């Protein structure tokens, strides 16, 4: 899976989980949803994504040894 797909997976998961928490626990979880949305917006404008930095440090998105594609 590519780095971009991991970022989309994380963002989508965080949004859905925060919406579930807002529905079942407290509406204050919607602030987390807004934070994720704001981060997606700013990263599309500035090309700076904190999650991308973390994932790269963890080795996500780097080709593995012996990979042909």
N, C-alpha and C positions, 0 to 999 in steps of 0.2 A: 504494500500500500504506500502511496506517495505521502510526502509531508503535508501537502495541501489537503488530502483526504482525511488525514489524522486530525488536522485543525478543524475541519468541518464536522468530523465525528464528535470531537470534544465540545465544540460550540453547540451543536444540536442536542447533545446529551445534557449539557448544563442547562440549557433553556428548558427542555422538557422536565427535568428533575425539579428545577426551581418553580415551574408552573404547578407541578404536582404538590410541592411543599406549600405553595401559596394557597392552593385549593383546600388542602387537608390540614395544614398547620396554622399558618399566619400569612396574611396578605403582604406582610413586610418582605417576604421572599421575592416579591416582584421587583424589588430594588436590585437583586442579584440578576434577574432577567434583563433589566435595563442596563446593568453594568456590562453584561456579555454583549448585548446589542450595541452599546456604545463602543466597546472594544473592536467589534467587527467593523463598525463604521469608520473609526479612526484608522484601523489597519488598512482599509481599502484606500484611504486618502493618503496616508503617510508611508505605507509599505513597512511599518514597524509593528511586529506582532510578538509580544512577550512569550506566548506559548511556543512560537516557532523557535525562539532561542533555547527554551527549555528542552524541547524535543530534539533539537540538533545536538545539545550537550549529552542527551541520553542515547544518541546514535540512531535516532529514527530518521529515515529518509536517505541514509547512506547505503550505497550498494554493498551487498554482502560479497565475501570472497568467492570467486568462482561463478559469479552471476553472469549470464550471457545476455540478458535483455536490458 
